[in-house]
Structure formats: C-alpha cells, structure tokens
Amino acid sequence: MLTTAEAREAILAAMPEFPAEATTLADADGRILRQTVCAERDQPPFNRVMMDGIALRFAEFSSGAREFPVQAIQAAGDTPLSLQSGQCIEIMTGASLPENADCIIPVERIALTDGIAVIEAGYAATSAQFIHPRASDHAAGAHLLTPGKRITPMDIAIIASCGLTHVHVSRRPVVRVISTGNELVPPGESIEPHQVRLSNGPAMQAMLREQGYADCDHAHLVDNPDILRERIAGHLDDADVLILSGGVSMGKADFVPEVLANLGVDVVFHKISQRPGKPMWFGVGPDRKAVFALPGNPVSALVCCRQYVIPALDAASAAAQRPPEFASLASDVTFQPELTCFQPVRLLSNAAGQVLAMPVKTNTSGDFTALSATDGYVELPKEQSRFPAGTPAILHRWRFS
C-alpha cells in the first residue's frame, strides 16, 4: 500500500491540466485566475476628498482665518475647480481635490450662513487632512492579482477597477459523481428495512461545488457489471473526472475495479495505508481522464474526497498551493499504528488564541452523522500510536479558507 503522501504525489503527477478560457466578471467568482491583473490607473486616480465639508488652503487657516466665502460647490465626479485665495469650496466625499486646496474641514465643524463658511472655535486642523493622496493605494501598472488565485468578490472589484470586462480563468472541469450499490435508495423514494439512503453522492457534490466545481452531476448505478460498464463508459466520454463511491473493496459485488480496467482505465494504485479510506482506488483513463473510486462508507468517502479529489482538481486548475495548517490536540488520541489516522475534530481556541483540535468519536466509518459536529480532521502519522494532548498535527478543514 502507498502512504498518504505517496498517494497524493501519484495523483497529482497523473492529473491533466485544465486549459484557460476567457469569462465575464459575472461568471468569474470562485474560478482560478490564469492571468496577471494589472492596475489600469493610479488608485486613487486623483487626490480624493474623504469627507463632506469645505476645501481650503491650510496656510490661510494656520494664519488665523476662520471665515471663508464659499466660491462654489463641487460634487464627486465633477471636474475639479481652482480654489481662489481667501475662499473655500463646498466639497463632497469622493470628489477630486480642487486645485490650490490642501485641507478639508468636515461639515460637522462648520456653519454656513449667507454663503460664508464659519469654522467652529477651537477646531485644530492639519495640512492634507481627509485627503486620500493619488496613487497611495497603488500606481498604474502595479500587479494586483496573480495567476493561481481563486477569485473572490473582493477580487471582482479589483478586476472591474482595472477596466476589464473579461478575465482568463481555468476551464471548469466536467465532474461526474457516481454512487454504486443495490442497497442505496434516493431520498423521496420508498425504502425497505434492509436498504439505506443514498447520501454520499449529494454530500460530495456539495463539497465540490463549494470549492467552485459547479459542473458536477450525480448518478446512481446498481451493482451489475453490464450496467456499470455501459453507464461508466458514457460518463468517461463526457467528463474530465469521474468520482465513484462504493464497489472498490474485496467483496464479490465489488465490480468497479474490473469494470474500469475493461474500459481502458489504468490503475495507478489501489489502497492507501490510512484509516478511514484504506480501499481507495485511483486510475487514469483514455485522454488522461482521472478516475477516483472511493470507499462506500460515508466517512471514508468524504475524507478521501477532501484529502485527494479536491487538491487534485485544484492542481489541475493551476490553483496556488495552500500552505499547511496546524492545530494542537485538545485531548489524548490513541489508535492502532500502521495506518495513518484521519481523526475528525471540532476546533476550539484557548486564551492565547491557539487553535485546538478536539477529537470527535465516530462509530466506525459509517457514522456520518457525527461529522456534522466537526470542522475537519487532523492527520496523525502511522508511526505512532499515542498522541498526547498538546501534540501539533496537520489540520484539514472541511471548508477551505
């Protein structure tokens, strides 16, 4: 069996690279950026007024003047005026600083009477106050976003500010999630006592879509080799990535590895020295189609999807690699060695702000209800069997930050 690190390396080495494409800003959120976004202009592009009030010459204020005739009114978007000596310009937030002005007095500190602005007694102004200097955020041509960034709503604002209507991103892969098993019954259908509800597929769909992989349909196939072969062949033709759940262990009804082999999918590995998720299978089909065959137990399937599938999709999309995150165990953990343990945890913090991972017990890898109370899982190496409280461990959150 491969170690968890070896399995991850083998998957990443086998993944294709999804090509870049241009998309509109409306469709860019959550996509992986494939270009450098450069500033179109200085930001701000002019000396920007930060408060409603009056613009004046600070030298006149510092010489003792407290009453200024209002020369004109200038709103945001107006062509900047030229301030005349001894006067002020009534100014609005966001406006360009008038020529010859170098100080803004807030509206709360003045009284306007018969076209004269009177500054309140005792008010202490400073030169250049409430002025956002031109290019103080960034200069024209500055690199604001770089390839590999997953685009956020804040990034959309940056891209729009650069005057771009389209941006190059990684093409969204076509992903198909396939649940296998005669025992599975979808929600809404009548169910017998010996059957179980289909839950892995919808859960993995949600996990993938949350990470921006929206083209992710789900299908349920029974444990019949002919049906599996026909339907999986169709999905292989249509999709970039297949994710199967169930049918990969050693039972007589576990047909998935044989079916995949018959369809020209070459096995890269079968089984990883971990718990849960030991029976995981990974292969590469025609045209470098990636095929993940995950165990059918819900905890195993979700852990494997989070641990291997999503990082593989990110790498194929040219996403920047996330740095590892660590947490300290909040209580002792003991388990049988020889397998890496992915221990579900709930996150806490102490008075010092340290992230603590409280282990959450699951009743076998079929107990998916316990995962609702968890934030992720920690990775405990197989070389040890006892991990005392305070031990630092690699943390894998269900939801990526």
C-alpha positions as CSV (number, residue, x, y, z in Angstrom):
1,M,0.0,0.0,0.0
2,L,1.1,3.5,-0.7
3,T,1.5,6.0,2.2
4,T,-0.9,9.0,2.2
5,A,2.0,11.2,0.9
6,E,2.8,8.8,-1.9
7,A,-0.8,8.5,-2.9
8,R,-1.2,12.3,-3.1
9,E,2.0,12.6,-5.2
10,A,0.9,9.8,-7.6
11,I,-2.5,11.5,-8.1
12,L,-1.0,15.0,-8.8
13,A,1.5,13.5,-11.2
14,A,-1.3,11.8,-13.2
15,M,-3.7,14.8,-13.4
16,P,-4.1,16.7,-16.6
17,E,-4.0,20.5,-16.8
18,F,-7.4,22.1,-17.5
19,P,-7.0,24.8,-20.1
20,A,-7.6,28.5,-19.7
21,E,-10.5,30.3,-21.1
22,A,-11.9,33.9,-21.0
23,T,-15.0,34.5,-18.9
24,T,-17.1,37.5,-17.9
25,L,-16.9,39.1,-14.5
26,A,-20.3,37.8,-13.7
27,D,-19.0,34.2,-14.1
28,A,-15.5,34.7,-12.6
29,D,-16.3,34.3,-8.9
30,G,-14.8,31.1,-7.5
31,R,-12.7,30.4,-10.6
32,I,-9.0,30.1,-10.7
33,L,-7.3,33.1,-12.2
34,R,-4.9,32.4,-15.1
35,Q,-3.5,35.9,-15.8
36,T,-1.9,38.8,-14.1
37,V,-4.3,41.6,-13.4
38,C,-2.5,45.0,-13.6
39,A,-3.8,48.3,-12.4
40,E,-5.3,50.4,-15.2
41,R,-4.7,53.7,-13.4
42,D,-3.3,55.1,-10.2
43,Q,-5.5,54.3,-7.2
44,P,-7.0,56.7,-6.3
45,P,-6.6,58.3,-9.7
46,F,-6.7,61.8,-8.2
47,N,-6.3,63.3,-4.7
48,R,-9.6,62.1,-3.3
49,V,-11.6,64.0,-0.8
50,M,-12.6,61.8,2.2
51,M,-15.2,63.9,3.9
52,D,-18.1,66.2,3.1
53,G,-17.1,69.7,4.1
54,I,-15.1,72.6,2.7
55,A,-11.8,72.6,0.9
56,L,-9.4,75.4,1.7
57,R,-5.7,76.5,1.8
58,F,-4.2,75.3,5.1
59,A,-1.8,78.3,5.1
60,E,-4.8,80.6,5.4
61,F,-6.3,78.6,8.2
62,S,-3.0,78.4,10.1
63,S,-2.6,82.2,9.8
64,G,-5.8,82.6,11.8
65,A,-8.6,82.8,9.2
66,R,-11.9,81.1,10.3
67,E,-14.4,82.5,7.9
68,F,-14.3,81.7,4.2
69,P,-16.7,82.7,1.5
70,V,-18.0,79.7,-0.5
71,Q,-16.7,80.1,-4.0
72,A,-18.6,77.1,-5.4
73,I,-19.9,73.6,-4.8
74,Q,-18.0,70.5,-6.2
75,A,-19.5,67.0,-6.0
76,A,-18.0,63.6,-6.7
77,G,-17.5,63.2,-10.5
78,D,-17.3,67.0,-11.1
79,T,-14.3,68.5,-13.0
80,P,-12.0,69.8,-10.2
81,L,-12.2,73.6,-9.7
82,S,-9.4,76.0,-9.0
83,L,-9.7,77.5,-5.5
84,Q,-9.3,81.3,-5.3
85,S,-7.3,82.9,-2.5
86,G,-9.3,83.6,0.7
87,Q,-12.2,81.4,-0.3
88,C,-13.3,77.8,0.2
89,I,-15.2,75.3,-2.0
90,E,-18.0,73.3,-0.6
91,I,-16.9,69.7,-1.3
92,M,-18.4,66.2,-1.3
93,T,-17.0,62.8,-0.3
94,G,-15.2,61.2,-3.3
95,A,-14.7,64.4,-5.2
96,S,-11.3,65.3,-6.7
97,L,-9.4,67.8,-4.6
98,P,-9.7,71.3,-6.1
99,E,-6.5,72.9,-7.4
100,N,-4.7,75.0,-4.8
101,A,-6.6,73.3,-1.9
102,D,-4.7,71.2,0.6
103,C,-7.1,70.8,3.6
104,I,-10.6,69.5,4.2
105,I,-12.7,70.8,7.1
106,P,-15.5,68.3,7.9
107,V,-19.1,69.6,7.5
108,E,-19.7,68.9,11.2
109,R,-17.1,71.6,12.1
110,I,-18.6,74.4,10.1
111,A,-21.6,76.6,10.0
112,L,-22.9,78.0,6.7
113,T,-24.5,81.5,6.8
114,D,-25.3,83.7,3.8
115,G,-22.6,81.9,1.7
116,I,-19.9,82.2,4.4
117,A,-18.4,79.0,6.0
118,V,-17.5,79.6,9.6
119,I,-15.2,77.1,11.3
120,E,-16.1,76.3,14.9
121,A,-13.9,77.9,17.6
122,G,-11.0,75.9,18.8
123,Y,-11.0,73.4,15.9
124,A,-7.5,72.2,15.2
125,A,-6.9,71.3,11.5
126,T,-3.8,69.8,9.9
127,S,-2.4,70.1,6.5
128,A,-3.6,67.5,4.0
129,Q,-6.2,66.1,6.4
130,F,-9.0,64.0,5.0
131,I,-7.3,63.8,1.6
132,H,-6.6,60.3,0.1
133,P,-3.4,61.0,-2.0
134,R,-3.3,60.0,-5.6
135,A,-1.6,56.5,-6.1
136,S,-1.3,55.9,-2.4
137,D,-3.1,52.6,-2.8
138,H,-1.2,51.5,-5.9
139,A,0.3,53.0,-9.0
140,A,-0.8,52.4,-12.6
141,G,0.7,49.1,-13.9
142,A,1.0,47.5,-10.5
143,H,0.4,43.7,-10.3
144,L,-2.8,43.5,-8.2
145,L,-3.7,39.8,-8.8
146,T,-1.5,36.9,-9.9
147,P,-2.3,33.6,-11.6
148,G,-3.4,30.8,-9.3
149,K,-5.7,32.9,-7.1
150,R,-9.2,31.7,-6.5
151,I,-11.3,34.7,-7.4
152,T,-13.4,36.2,-4.6
153,P,-16.0,39.0,-4.6
154,M,-13.2,41.4,-3.4
155,D,-11.1,40.3,-6.4
156,I,-14.1,41.0,-8.7
157,A,-13.9,44.6,-7.5
158,I,-10.2,44.8,-8.3
159,I,-10.7,43.3,-11.8
160,A,-13.5,45.7,-12.6
161,S,-11.4,48.7,-11.3
162,C,-8.8,47.7,-13.9
163,G,-11.4,48.2,-16.7
164,L,-11.5,44.5,-17.6
165,T,-14.8,43.1,-18.9
166,H,-13.3,39.6,-19.2
167,V,-10.6,37.7,-17.4
168,H,-8.8,34.4,-18.1
169,V,-9.5,31.6,-15.8
170,S,-9.2,27.8,-15.7
171,R,-11.9,26.0,-17.5
172,R,-14.3,24.4,-15.1
173,P,-13.8,20.6,-15.3
174,V,-16.8,18.4,-16.0
175,V,-17.0,16.2,-12.9
176,R,-19.4,13.2,-12.5
177,V,-20.1,11.6,-9.2
178,I,-21.4,8.0,-9.3
179,S,-22.8,6.2,-6.3
180,T,-22.9,2.4,-6.7
181,G,-24.8,-0.2,-4.7
182,N,-28.1,-2.1,-4.8
183,E,-28.7,-1.1,-1.2
184,L,-28.9,2.6,-1.9
185,V,-32.3,4.4,-2.2
186,P,-32.5,8.1,-3.1
187,P,-34.4,10.5,-0.8
188,G,-38.1,10.6,-1.6
189,E,-38.4,7.0,-2.7
190,S,-39.9,4.2,-0.6
191,I,-37.3,2.2,1.3
192,E,-37.2,-1.3,2.8
193,P,-35.7,-2.1,6.2
194,H,-32.7,-3.7,4.6
195,Q,-31.8,-0.7,2.5
196,V,-30.0,2.6,3.2
197,R,-30.5,6.1,2.0
198,L,-28.2,7.4,-0.8
199,S,-26.1,10.2,0.9
200,N,-22.5,10.0,-0.3
201,G,-23.1,11.4,-3.8
202,P,-25.1,14.5,-2.7
203,A,-22.6,15.3,0.1
204,M,-19.6,15.1,-2.3
205,Q,-21.5,17.2,-4.9
206,A,-21.9,19.9,-2.3
207,M,-18.3,19.7,-1.2
208,L,-17.1,20.0,-4.8
209,R,-19.5,22.9,-5.7
210,E,-18.5,24.7,-2.6
211,Q,-15.0,24.8,-4.0
212,G,-16.1,26.2,-7.3
213,Y,-16.5,22.9,-9.2
214,A,-20.1,23.6,-10.3
215,D,-20.3,21.2,-13.3
216,C,-20.8,18.2,-11.0
217,D,-23.8,15.9,-11.8
218,H,-24.6,12.8,-9.8
219,A,-25.9,9.3,-10.9
220,H,-26.7,6.1,-9.0
221,L,-25.8,2.7,-10.5
222,V,-26.7,-0.7,-9.2
223,D,-24.1,-3.5,-8.7
224,N,-24.5,-5.0,-12.2
225,P,-21.3,-5.4,-14.3
226,D,-23.0,-4.8,-17.6
227,I,-24.9,-1.7,-16.4
228,L,-21.8,-0.4,-14.7
229,R,-19.7,-0.8,-17.9
230,E,-22.3,0.8,-20.1
231,R,-23.0,3.8,-17.9
232,I,-19.5,4.4,-16.8
233,A,-18.3,4.3,-20.4
234,G,-20.8,7.1,-21.2
235,H,-19.6,9.2,-18.3
236,L,-15.9,8.7,-19.3
237,D,-16.8,10.1,-22.7
238,D,-18.5,13.2,-21.3
239,A,-16.4,14.0,-18.2
240,D,-12.9,15.1,-17.3
241,V,-13.1,13.5,-13.9
242,L,-15.1,10.6,-12.5
243,I,-15.7,10.0,-8.8
244,L,-17.2,6.7,-7.9
245,S,-18.3,5.7,-4.4
246,G,-18.6,2.1,-3.4
247,G,-17.7,-1.2,-5.1
248,V,-13.9,-1.0,-4.6
249,S,-13.3,-3.4,-1.7
250,M,-12.7,-7.1,-1.9
251,G,-16.3,-8.4,-1.9
252,K,-17.9,-10.4,-4.7
253,A,-20.2,-7.5,-5.6
254,D,-17.3,-5.0,-5.8
255,F,-17.1,-4.8,-9.6
256,V,-15.8,-1.3,-10.1
257,P,-12.0,-2.0,-10.5
258,E,-12.7,-4.8,-13.1
259,V,-15.2,-2.7,-15.0
260,L,-12.8,0.3,-15.1
261,A,-10.0,-2.0,-16.3
262,N,-12.2,-3.2,-19.1
263,L,-12.9,0.4,-20.1
264,G,-9.2,1.1,-20.6
265,V,-8.7,2.9,-17.2
266,D,-5.2,2.1,-16.0
267,V,-4.9,1.6,-12.2
268,V,-2.3,3.9,-10.6
269,F,-2.9,2.5,-7.1
270,H,-5.4,0.6,-5.1
271,K,-5.4,1.0,-1.3
272,I,-3.7,3.6,0.9
273,S,-2.3,3.0,4.4
274,Q,-4.8,5.2,6.1
275,R,-8.0,5.0,8.2
276,P,-10.7,5.7,7.2
277,G,-10.4,5.2,3.4
278,K,-8.0,2.4,3.0
279,P,-9.7,0.8,-0.1
280,M,-9.4,3.9,-2.2
281,W,-8.6,3.3,-5.9
282,F,-7.2,5.8,-8.5
283,G,-6.6,5.4,-12.2
284,V,-6.2,7.2,-15.5
285,G,-8.4,6.5,-18.5
286,P,-8.3,7.5,-22.1
287,D,-7.3,11.1,-22.8
288,R,-5.9,11.3,-19.2
289,K,-9.4,11.2,-17.7
290,A,-8.9,11.0,-13.9
291,V,-11.0,8.3,-12.1
292,F,-11.3,8.2,-8.3
293,A,-13.1,5.2,-6.9
294,L,-13.7,5.9,-3.2
295,P,-14.9,3.5,-0.5
296,G,-18.7,3.4,0.1
297,N,-18.6,4.1,3.8
298,P,-19.7,7.7,4.2
299,V,-16.9,8.9,6.4
300,S,-14.3,7.3,4.2
301,A,-15.8,8.8,1.0
302,L,-15.9,12.3,2.4
303,V,-12.4,12.2,3.9
304,C,-11.0,10.8,0.6
305,C,-12.9,13.5,-1.4
306,R,-11.5,16.2,0.8
307,Q,-8.0,14.8,1.1
308,Y,-7.3,13.7,-2.5
309,V,-10.0,14.7,-5.0
310,I,-10.3,18.5,-4.3
311,P,-6.5,19.1,-4.1
312,A,-6.2,17.2,-7.4
313,L,-8.8,19.4,-9.1
314,D,-7.1,22.5,-7.7
315,A,-3.7,21.4,-9.1
316,A,-5.2,20.6,-12.5
317,S,-6.8,24.0,-12.4
318,A,-3.4,25.7,-11.8
319,A,-4.5,26.9,-8.3
320,A,-1.9,28.2,-6.0
321,Q,-0.9,25.6,-3.4
322,R,-2.4,26.2,0.0
323,P,0.1,26.3,2.9
324,P,-0.4,23.6,5.6
325,E,-2.4,24.4,8.7
326,F,-1.7,23.0,12.1
327,A,-3.7,22.6,15.3
328,S,-2.9,21.2,18.7
329,L,-4.8,18.2,20.1
330,A,-7.1,19.2,22.9
331,S,-7.1,15.7,24.4
332,D,-5.2,12.4,24.1
333,V,-5.7,10.2,21.0
334,T,-4.7,6.6,20.9
335,F,-5.2,4.2,17.9
336,Q,-3.7,1.1,16.4
337,P,-0.5,2.0,14.5
338,E,0.5,1.0,10.9
339,L,-2.2,3.2,9.3
340,T,-2.3,7.0,9.1
341,C,-5.3,8.2,11.1
342,F,-7.6,10.9,9.8
343,Q,-9.2,11.9,13.1
344,P,-12.4,14.1,12.9
345,V,-12.1,17.1,15.2
346,R,-14.0,20.1,16.4
347,L,-12.0,23.3,16.6
348,L,-11.6,25.4,19.8
349,S,-9.3,28.1,20.8
350,N,-7.6,28.9,24.2
351,A,-7.0,32.2,25.9
352,A,-3.7,32.7,23.9
353,G,-5.6,32.3,20.6
354,Q,-4.1,28.9,19.8
355,V,-6.2,26.6,17.6
356,L,-7.1,23.4,19.4
357,A,-8.5,20.3,17.8
358,M,-11.0,18.3,20.0
359,P,-11.3,14.7,18.7
360,V,-14.8,13.7,17.9
361,K,-15.6,10.0,18.2
362,T,-17.3,8.2,15.2
363,N,-18.9,4.8,15.5
364,T,-17.0,3.3,12.6
365,S,-16.6,4.9,9.1
366,G,-20.3,4.6,8.5
367,D,-21.2,7.1,11.2
368,F,-21.5,10.2,9.0
369,T,-23.9,11.9,11.5
370,A,-21.0,12.6,13.8
371,L,-19.3,14.7,11.1
372,S,-21.9,17.4,11.4
373,A,-20.3,18.5,14.7
374,T,-16.8,18.6,13.2
375,D,-14.8,21.3,11.4
376,G,-12.4,18.9,9.7
377,Y,-9.9,16.3,10.7
378,V,-6.2,16.0,11.8
379,E,-3.7,13.8,10.1
380,L,-1.9,11.6,12.7
381,P,1.2,9.7,11.3
382,K,1.1,5.9,11.2
383,E,4.5,5.6,13.0
384,Q,2.9,6.4,16.4
385,S,0.0,5.0,18.3
386,R,-0.4,7.6,21.1
387,F,-0.7,11.3,20.7
388,P,-1.0,13.3,24.0
389,A,-2.9,16.5,24.3
390,G,-0.9,19.4,23.0
391,T,0.6,17.4,20.1
392,P,0.7,19.6,16.9
393,A,-1.0,17.9,13.9
394,I,-1.7,18.9,10.3
395,L,-5.3,20.2,10.1
396,H,-7.6,19.6,7.1
397,R,-10.7,21.7,7.3
398,W,-13.9,20.5,5.5
399,R,-14.3,24.0,4.2
400,F,-11.2,25.6,2.7
401,S,-10.4,29.1,3.9
